[in-house]
Amino acid sequence: MGYTVGDVVAERTVHLTRESLVRYAGASGDFNPIHYRDDVAASVGLPGVLAHGMLTMGIASSVVVAALDPAAKILDYGVRFTKPVVVDPVDGADITVVATVGAVDEEVARIDLKVTFGETTVLVKAQLRVAV
């Protein structure tokens, strides 16, 4: 796969439900009640039940991985969390990921991810580096 700065590598919106959070908790072992109980989330000052940060991070990377050549080698991946994803009990939450080539040299392509929940950016400095 050739990489050109500015090209969109992948774009996808992923819908989360409260069931998604319970399934992720079972897979990850993270049963913190802020991820499934409104009363606990409210008691610690949160706006509602939150998606797990690592779930959000995993969704973002999976969008890129699915678009890459199967032989591609990811060198590293990092993000900074800025805002939580609040998962409504009825409507759930949509996370949108847009992955764009940010830089390329002879050895590495940097893929920049824009990860949003509604109009809110939830991950910044989200970048994957891929061997070219």
Secondary structure, 3 states (H helix, E strand, C coil): CCCCCCCEEEEEEEEECHHHHHHHHHHHCCCCHHHCCHHHHHHCCCCCCECCHHHHHHHHHHHHHHHCCCCCCEEEEEEEECCCCECECCCEEEEEEEEEEEEECCCEEEEEEEEEECCEEEEEEEEEEEEC
